[in-house]
Amino acid sequence: MSRGIACVLGATGQLGRPAVRALAADGWDVRAASRSGRRDDSWPQDVRTVRVDRDEEGALAAALGDGCDVLVDMVAFGRDHARQLIALADRVGSAVVISSGAVYADDRGRSFDTQNEPGGFPRYPVPILESLPTVAPGDTTYSTCKAALEEELLASTLPTTLLRAGAVHGPYCRTPRELFFVKRGLDGRKVRVLAFGGKSRFHPVHVSNVAEMIRLAARRPGSRALNSGDPTAPTVAEIATAIDRVMGLETETVLVDGPAPVGDVGLSPWGIEHPLVFDMTAAERELGYRAVTTYAESLPATVAWLVRELDGREWTEAFAKMAQRDGDLFKYAEEDAWLAQRK
């Protein structure tokens, strides 16, 4: 017997694909909505696909038809999307919406928005509880837009579970952090430099763990914001070593105490000055959440996917969004010059 209708918006993205699978396996009648309307090969045949662009006037309402029991929104961003969902509350039983750990601010008001300012990198408590203050809602940055999304939804009558995701990892990511070490391995780099003593920790969350939280939240509607993370938050040195192990490589690690000694040497997508680690107690208490995988267990599939995506292509083509956002991540000449000077 069906649990009801679940509509997944952003179904063909990195988080949407496993969420559709998890909900379908749990007995929901799933409508997979996306701009392309495509079907993922891993979905059961009874999953119904819907083509919708939420930014077209009335398109989302039309796609919902008579409504759904739970609406899972992977791509909501800012006040406008929040108000769009709230306006449909008479046709939606509850919602599960992806937010971000980027909303958090430390006790001096520092956040990811201030990290590039002198002394501006946030120093969060370890671990972070959901009660930690967030940045002021607004419409100028990723963090402030996510905070505005949360503010609107939590103040509404639509029961909404907001998942404050950490560093999402797994196949189909457009900006995969693992690329940094996988490509270095494919390029034959025998030495790596890690700033901050290799101790940087940016709490990861695998796509299947997010999907599990979505599945549980669909069963237990409520209005709340919950951290979304893997069972542990490995250091950047541990991540690099784990990727080496999957690829069958041995790489010498040179640790730098403190920030990059010159340019970007020693920095990586995990290279943050102070740790960002989530407390997952609330998710365990309110949803009965237990992670379905660990970082290390999930890594082989992620690495294999990255290797396939890079086969015969420049990384800037395979991951154009990451290249546009982060620029040149592989400044080997700069690194080699610093290593040579160090000898």
C-alpha positions in Angstrom: 0.0 0.0 0.0 1.3 3.4 -1.0 2.4 5.9 1.7 1.1 8.6 -0.5 2.4 10.9 -3.2 5.9 12.4 -2.9 7.0 15.0 -5.4 10.7 15.5 -5.7 11.8 18.9 -7.3 15.2 18.8 -8.7 15.0 15.0 -9.2 17.8 14.6 -11.7 20.5 16.4 -9.6 23.1 14.9 -7.3 20.7 14.7 -4.4 17.5 14.1 -6.3 18.5 10.8 -7.9 19.1 8.9 -4.6 16.1 10.7 -2.9 13.7 9.4 -5.6 15.2 5.9 -5.1 14.9 6.0 -1.3 11.3 7.3 -1.4 10.2 4.8 -4.0 11.7 1.9 -2.1 9.9 3.1 1.1 6.5 2.8 -0.6 5.8 6.3 -1.9 4.2 7.1 -5.2 7.0 9.3 -6.5 6.8 12.1 -9.1 10.3 13.1 -10.2 10.2 16.7 -11.3 13.0 18.5 -13.1 13.6 21.0 -15.9 14.6 18.2 -18.3 11.9 15.7 -17.3 14.5 12.9 -17.7 14.4 9.6 -16.0 17.4 8.1 -14.1 18.1 4.4 -15.0 18.2 3.5 -11.4 14.6 4.5 -10.7 11.8 2.0 -10.6 9.6 2.0 -13.7 6.6 3.3 -11.7 8.3 6.6 -10.9 6.5 9.3 -12.9 8.7 12.0 -14.4 7.5 15.6 -14.8 9.1 18.4 -16.7 8.8 21.7 -14.8 10.7 25.0 -14.5 9.7 26.4 -11.2 10.6 29.9 -12.2 7.9 29.9 -14.9 4.7 31.5 -13.6 2.3 28.8 -12.4 4.5 25.9 -13.6 5.1 24.3 -10.2 1.4 24.6 -9.2 0.4 23.0 -12.5 3.0 20.1 -12.0 1.5 19.4 -8.5 -2.0 19.1 -9.9 -4.2 18.1 -7.0 -1.2 18.1 -4.7 1.0 15.7 -2.9 1.6 14.4 0.6 5.2 15.5 0.8 7.2 17.9 -1.4 10.9 17.4 -1.4 12.7 20.5 -2.8 16.4 20.1 -3.7 16.9 23.5 -5.3 15.0 26.0 -3.2 16.9 29.2 -2.8 15.9 32.5 -1.2 12.6 34.1 -0.1 10.9 33.8 -3.5 11.2 30.0 -3.6 10.1 29.8 0.1 7.0 31.9 -0.7 6.3 29.8 -3.7 6.1 26.7 -1.5 4.1 28.4 1.2 1.5 29.5 -1.4 1.0 25.9 -2.3 0.5 24.8 1.4 -3.2 24.0 0.7 -2.0 21.2 -1.7 1.1 20.0 0.1 1.0 17.9 3.3 4.6 18.7 4.3 7.9 19.6 2.8 11.5 18.6 3.1 13.9 21.3 1.8 17.7 21.3 1.4 19.5 24.1 3.2 23.1 24.4 4.1 25.6 24.5 7.0 26.7 27.8 5.4 23.9 29.6 7.3 25.8 29.3 10.6 27.6 32.3 12.2 30.0 32.1 15.1 29.8 34.2 18.3 31.4 37.1 16.6 29.1 37.1 13.6 31.7 35.6 11.3 30.5 33.1 8.6 31.6 31.8 5.3 30.6 35.2 3.9 33.5 36.8 5.9 36.1 34.0 5.5 38.2 36.0 3.0 38.5 39.1 5.2 41.5 39.5 7.6 40.6 37.4 10.7 37.2 36.7 9.2 37.2 32.9 9.1 34.5 31.7 11.5 35.5 29.7 14.6 32.6 27.5 15.2 32.1 25.4 18.3 32.9 21.7 17.8 30.4 20.2 17.2 27.8 22.7 15.9 24.3 22.4 17.3 21.3 23.6 15.4 20.8 26.2 18.0 23.9 28.1 16.9 22.9 31.6 15.4 22.7 32.0 11.7 23.6 34.8 9.4 21.1 37.6 8.9 18.6 36.6 6.1 19.1 38.5 2.9 19.4 38.2 -0.9 23.1 39.0 -1.5 25.0 35.8 -0.8 24.5 32.0 -0.8 24.4 32.0 3.0 22.0 34.9 3.4 19.6 33.5 0.7 19.6 30.1 2.4 18.9 31.9 5.8 16.0 33.8 4.2 14.6 30.5 2.8 14.7 29.0 6.3 13.2 32.1 8.0 10.2 32.1 5.7 9.5 28.4 5.8 9.9 28.0 9.6 7.5 30.9 10.2 4.9 29.4 7.9 2.1 26.9 8.5 3.6 24.4 6.1 5.4 21.7 8.1 8.9 21.9 6.8 12.1 19.9 7.6 15.2 21.9 6.5 18.3 19.9 6.1 21.5 21.9 6.7 23.8 19.8 4.5 27.6 19.7 4.9 30.0 19.1 2.1 27.9 16.9 -0.2 29.8 14.1 -1.9 28.9 11.3 -4.3 28.4 10.8 -8.0 26.8 13.5 -10.2 28.2 16.4 -8.3 29.0 19.5 -10.5 31.6 20.7 -8.0 33.1 17.6 -6.5 35.8 18.2 -3.8 37.2 14.8 -4.4 38.3 15.9 -7.8 41.2 17.7 -6.3 43.0 14.5 -5.1 41.6 12.2 -7.8 43.0 14.4 -10.7 46.3 14.8 -8.9 46.5 11.0 -8.7 45.7 10.6 -12.4 48.3 13.2 -13.2 51.0 11.2 -11.4 51.7 13.7 -8.6 53.9 12.0 -6.0 53.8 14.8 -3.4 51.0 16.8 -1.9 51.2 19.9 0.4 48.5 20.4 3.0 48.0 23.7 4.8 46.8 24.0 8.4 48.7 20.8 9.3 46.3 18.7 7.2 43.8 19.0 10.1 41.1 20.9 8.2 37.7 19.3 8.8 34.6 20.2 6.7 31.8 17.8 7.6 30.9 15.7 4.6 27.6 14.1 3.8 27.1 11.4 1.2 24.1 11.7 -1.1 22.6 8.4 0.3 22.7 9.7 3.8 20.9 12.9 2.8 18.4 10.6 1.0 17.9 8.6 4.2 17.2 11.8 6.1 14.6 12.8 3.5 13.0 9.4 3.7 12.7 9.7 7.4 11.5 13.3 7.4 8.8 12.4 4.9 7.5 9.9 7.4 7.6 12.3 10.3 6.5 15.8 9.2 7.5 18.8 11.4 8.9 22.3 11.4 12.6 22.1 12.2 16.1 22.6 10.9 18.5 19.7 11.2 22.1 19.1 10.5 22.8 16.7 7.7 26.2 14.9 7.9 28.1 11.6 7.7 28.9 9.7 10.9 32.3 11.3 11.2 34.1 14.3 9.8 37.6 13.2 8.6 40.5 15.6 8.2 41.7 16.6 4.8 44.8 14.4 5.4 42.6 11.4 6.1 40.5 12.1 3.0 43.6 12.4 0.8 44.9 9.1 2.2 41.6 7.4 1.7 41.5 8.5 -2.0 45.0 7.2 -2.5 43.9 3.9 -1.0 41.0 3.6 -3.5 43.3 4.5 -6.4 46.1 2.2 -5.3 48.5 5.1 -4.9 51.2 6.2 -2.4 51.7 9.9 -2.1 54.1 11.8 0.2 52.4 14.4 2.3 54.1 17.6 3.3 52.3 19.4 6.1 52.4 23.2 6.6 51.6 24.6 10.0 49.2 27.5 9.2 47.9 28.9 5.9 49.3 28.6 2.4 53.0 29.5 2.5 52.7 31.1 -0.9 49.8 31.6 -3.3 47.5 28.6 -3.2 50.1 26.0 -2.2 48.6 23.6 0.3 45.0 24.6 -0.1 42.2 22.4 -1.2 38.4 22.4 -1.3 38.6 21.2 2.3 41.4 23.6 3.4 39.5 25.6 6.0 41.3 27.3 8.9 38.9 26.1 11.6 36.8 23.0 11.6 33.1 22.8 10.6 31.7 19.7 12.4 28.0 18.9 12.9 26.3 17.5 15.9 23.9 14.9 14.5 22.1 14.2 17.8 18.9 16.1 16.8 18.5 14.2 13.6 18.9 10.9 15.5 16.4 12.0 18.1 13.7 13.5 15.9 13.9 11.3 12.8 15.6 8.1 14.1 18.4 8.8 11.7 21.2 6.4 11.3 23.7 6.9 8.5 23.5 4.3 5.7 27.2 4.7 4.7 30.5 6.3 5.8 32.8 8.5 3.9 35.3 5.7 3.3 32.6 3.1 2.4 31.1 5.4 -0.2 34.4 6.6 -1.7 35.1 3.9 -4.3 31.9 4.6 -6.3 32.7 8.4 -6.2 36.2 7.9 -7.4 35.1 5.6 -10.2 32.6 8.1 -11.4 35.1 10.9 -11.4 37.6 8.8 -13.4 34.9 8.1 -16.0 33.9 11.8 -16.2 37.5 12.8 -16.7 38.3 10.1 -19.4 39.3 12.0 -22.6 38.2 15.4 -21.3 39.9 18.3 -19.6 38.6 18.8 -16.0 37.5 22.3 -16.9 35.1 20.8 -19.5 33.9 17.9 -17.3 33.3 20.2 -14.3 32.8 23.6 -15.9 30.9 25.0 -12.9 33.7 24.2 -10.6 36.3 25.7 -12.9 34.2 28.9 -13.3 33.8 29.2 -9.5 37.2 28.1 -8.2 39.5 28.9 -11.1 42.7 26.9 -11.5 42.8 24.2 -8.8 45.9 22.5 -10.1 48.8 25.0 -9.9 51.5 22.4 -10.1 54.3 24.9 -11.2 53.6 27.0 -8.1 53.7 24.0 -5.9 56.9 22.6 -7.5 58.7 25.9 -7.1 57.9 26.1 -3.4 58.9 22.4 -2.8 62.2 23.0 -4.7 62.9 26.1 -2.6 62.2 24.2 0.6 64.9 21.6 -0.1 
